[in-house]
Amino acid sequence: MISNTLSDQEFTLFQRFIHQAAGIHLSPAKKTLIAGRLGKRVQQRGLSSYGEYFKLIASEQAQAERQVAVDLLTTNETYFFREAKHFEVLRQYATAAAGREFRVWSAASSSGEEAYSIAMVLADCLGERPWEIVGSDISARVLERARTGHYVEARTTHIPPAYLKRFCLKGTGSQEGTVLVSRALRSRVSFVQANLNEALPQLGRFDVIFLRNVMIYFNNDTKREVVARLLERLKPGGYFLIGHSESLNDISSAVEQVAPSTYRKP
């Protein structure tokens, strides 16, 4: 049993840790949330305090446990076809670009719903023509889930019915109440671990990059660095899509706003 609550001093340690590891700023209002997320792990490791757990992840030998802590401290909230207008932008641009390979990056893909939503649109409008999707996230745990393409049925309510029928398999028997993204669609999506706050893996260049509902966790300096890093990977004429509550004002002049939360590289 943990012998004490998360103190202000301990919260500050974890606050600094996740900012250094992922560029994420945790406000003091997140203290209770962090205590809840880490408390079970502290008990699993047989430790008596959050301070002991911080010492563990701070040690050089604890790389695997540091990744566990990052996974626990990063928020992974997503659903299929979130912010539907972006998928219409994607459809129109992909259709106009038919004839060449079309590549899309879901840069904070979480458990994969965004990447598979993109895949459904491209499969529909490009068919067997060459296209590819890369999904990335800092969390190894959610990427494992994403690769399975297996979701509880309640999470699929935003998928258009025709897509649900065409691209997903309904579970039966012991899998009843779940949905599996088809193998053909999963084969078009690759998931890689990437920390947007560090040098990026060699992923090539993209026609469209989704970076949605991530910058709300960054301060302005981190936003500028992350956005600049990603825009280097965006092809001229390509689209950069962010969350509706986010903006690139004072963050980047390398892209032009063409609609709310929709930017294009000249």
C-alpha positions in Angstrom: 0.0 0.0 0.0 1.3 3.5 -0.8 2.1 5.2 2.5 1.5 8.7 1.3 -0.3 10.8 -1.3 1.5 12.4 -4.2 3.1 15.5 -2.6 3.6 18.8 -4.4 7.4 18.1 -4.5 6.8 14.6 -6.1 4.4 16.0 -8.6 7.0 18.6 -9.7 9.5 15.7 -10.3 7.0 13.9 -12.6 6.0 17.2 -14.2 9.6 17.8 -15.1 10.1 14.2 -16.2 7.3 14.1 -18.7 8.2 17.6 -20.1 11.8 16.4 -20.7 10.7 13.1 -22.1 7.8 14.2 -24.3 7.5 18.0 -24.2 4.2 17.7 -22.4 3.3 20.4 -19.8 1.2 19.1 -16.9 -0.6 21.9 -15.0 -1.1 21.5 -11.2 -4.7 20.7 -11.9 -3.5 17.3 -13.2 -2.0 16.3 -9.9 -4.9 14.0 -8.9 -5.0 12.4 -12.4 -1.2 11.7 -12.2 -1.6 10.2 -8.7 -4.3 7.9 -10.0 -2.4 6.8 -13.1 0.9 6.1 -11.3 -0.5 4.7 -8.0 -1.3 1.3 -9.3 2.1 1.0 -10.9 3.9 2.0 -7.6 2.0 -0.8 -5.9 2.8 -3.3 -8.6 6.5 -2.6 -8.2 6.2 -3.1 -4.4 7.2 0.5 -3.6 5.9 2.5 -0.7 5.8 6.0 -2.2 5.7 8.0 -5.4 9.2 9.3 -4.6 10.6 5.8 -4.6 9.0 5.2 -8.0 10.6 8.4 -9.3 14.0 7.2 -8.1 13.5 4.0 -10.0 12.7 5.6 -13.3 15.5 8.1 -12.9 18.1 5.3 -12.6 20.1 4.4 -15.7 19.1 0.8 -15.6 15.4 1.5 -15.8 14.8 2.3 -19.4 11.9 -0.1 -19.8 10.2 1.3 -16.7 10.7 4.8 -17.9 8.7 3.9 -21.0 6.0 2.5 -18.8 5.9 5.8 -16.9 5.7 7.7 -20.2 2.8 5.5 -21.3 1.0 6.1 -18.1 1.5 9.9 -18.2 0.5 10.5 -21.8 -3.2 11.0 -22.7 -4.5 8.8 -25.5 -8.1 10.0 -26.2 -9.3 9.4 -29.7 -12.1 7.9 -31.8 -12.8 7.0 -35.4 -13.5 9.9 -37.9 -12.9 12.5 -35.3 -13.4 16.0 -36.8 -15.1 14.8 -40.0 -14.3 17.8 -42.2 -10.6 16.8 -42.2 -11.5 13.5 -43.9 -13.3 15.4 -46.6 -10.2 17.5 -47.2 -8.2 14.3 -47.3 -10.6 12.7 -49.8 -10.5 15.7 -52.2 -6.8 16.0 -52.1 -6.1 12.3 -52.5 -8.6 12.0 -55.4 -6.9 15.0 -57.2 -3.5 13.4 -56.7 -4.4 10.0 -58.2 -1.7 8.5 -60.3 1.2 8.9 -57.9 2.0 7.3 -54.5 0.0 9.1 -51.8 1.4 9.1 -48.2 -0.3 10.2 -45.0 1.2 10.5 -41.5 -0.9 10.2 -38.4 1.7 11.7 -36.1 0.0 11.1 -32.8 -1.9 8.0 -33.7 -2.7 6.7 -30.2 -4.5 3.4 -30.4 -4.9 3.6 -34.2 -8.5 4.9 -34.8 -7.3 8.0 -36.7 -4.9 6.0 -38.9 -7.5 3.4 -39.8 -10.1 6.2 -40.5 -7.6 7.6 -43.0 -7.1 4.2 -44.5 -10.8 3.7 -45.1 -11.0 7.0 -47.0 -8.0 6.2 -49.1 -9.1 2.7 -49.8 -12.4 4.1 -51.0 -11.1 6.9 -53.2 -7.8 5.4 -54.4 -8.5 1.7 -54.3 -5.5 -0.4 -55.4 -3.5 2.7 -56.5 -0.3 3.2 -54.5 -0.9 4.7 -51.0 0.5 4.3 -47.6 -0.2 5.4 -44.0 2.3 5.7 -41.1 1.0 6.0 -37.6 3.3 7.1 -34.8 3.1 7.6 -31.1 5.4 8.0 -28.1 3.5 5.2 -26.2 4.6 1.7 -27.0 1.5 0.4 -25.2 -1.0 2.1 -27.4 0.9 1.2 -30.6 0.6 -2.5 -29.7 -3.1 -2.0 -29.5 -3.2 -0.1 -32.7 -1.4 -2.9 -34.6 -4.1 -5.4 -33.7 -6.9 -3.2 -35.3 -9.2 -4.8 -32.7 -11.8 -2.5 -30.9 -14.9 -2.7 -28.8 -17.9 -2.1 -31.0 -19.0 0.9 -28.9 -15.9 2.8 -30.3 -17.0 2.4 -33.9 -20.2 4.5 -33.8 -18.6 7.3 -35.9 -17.6 5.0 -38.7 -19.9 5.5 -41.7 -22.1 2.4 -42.0 -20.9 1.5 -45.5 -17.3 1.7 -44.3 -18.1 -0.4 -41.2 -19.6 -3.1 -43.4 -16.8 -3.0 -46.0 -13.7 -2.7 -43.9 -14.5 -4.2 -40.5 -15.4 -7.7 -39.3 -17.9 -8.1 -36.5 -16.9 -10.4 -33.7 -18.9 -13.5 -32.9 -18.8 -16.0 -30.0 -16.1 -15.0 -27.5 -15.4 -11.9 -29.6 -18.9 -10.7 -29.7 -19.2 -6.9 -29.0 -15.9 -6.3 -30.8 -14.8 -5.3 -34.3 -11.6 -6.1 -36.2 -10.3 -3.9 -39.0 -9.8 -6.1 -42.1 -6.4 -7.6 -42.8 -6.3 -5.8 -46.2 -6.7 -2.4 -44.6 -4.3 -3.2 -41.7 -1.6 -4.2 -44.3 -1.6 -0.6 -45.6 -0.9 1.0 -42.2 2.4 0.7 -40.4 2.9 1.9 -36.8 6.3 3.2 -35.4 7.3 4.6 -32.1 8.3 8.2 -32.4 8.9 11.0 -29.9 7.9 14.3 -31.7 10.0 16.2 -29.2 13.2 14.5 -30.5 14.9 13.7 -33.8 12.4 11.8 -35.9 12.9 8.4 -37.5 13.5 8.3 -41.2 9.9 8.1 -42.4 10.2 9.9 -45.8 7.9 12.7 -46.9 4.1 13.0 -46.8 1.2 14.5 -48.7 -0.9 15.0 -45.6 0.1 15.1 -41.9 -2.4 14.8 -39.1 -1.2 16.4 -35.8 -4.5 16.8 -34.0 -5.2 17.5 -30.3 -1.6 17.2 -29.3 -0.3 20.7 -29.2 -2.6 21.6 -26.3 -0.2 19.7 -24.1 2.9 21.7 -25.3 4.1 25.2 -24.4 4.7 27.6 -27.3 8.5 26.9 -27.6 7.8 23.1 -27.8 5.0 23.7 -30.3 7.3 25.7 -32.6 10.0 23.0 -32.5 7.6 20.1 -33.1 5.7 21.8 -35.9 9.0 22.8 -37.7 10.2 19.2 -37.4 7.0 17.8 -38.9 6.7 20.4 -41.6 10.1 19.4 -43.0 8.4 16.1 -43.8 5.4 17.6 -45.6 5.6 17.8 -49.4 5.0 21.2 -51.1 1.2 21.6 -51.6 0.6 19.1 -48.8 -2.0 19.6 -46.0 -1.2 19.9 -42.3 -4.2 19.2 -40.1 -4.5 20.1 -36.4 -7.2 20.0 -33.8 -10.1 22.4 -33.9 -9.1 23.9 -30.5 -5.5 24.5 -31.8 -3.9 27.2 -33.9 -0.6 27.8 -35.6 -0.7 31.6 -35.0 2.8 32.7 -33.8 3.9 29.0 -34.2 4.7 28.7 -37.9 4.7 30.7 -41.1 5.7 27.8 -43.2 2.1 26.9 -44.0 -1.0 28.9 -44.9 -4.4 28.5 -43.3 -7.0 27.5 -45.8 -9.8 26.6 -43.4 -10.2 26.3 -39.6 -7.5 23.9 -38.3 -6.5 23.2 -42.0 -3.1 24.4 -43.4 -1.3 24.0 -46.6 2.3 24.2 -47.5 3.0 26.5 -50.5 
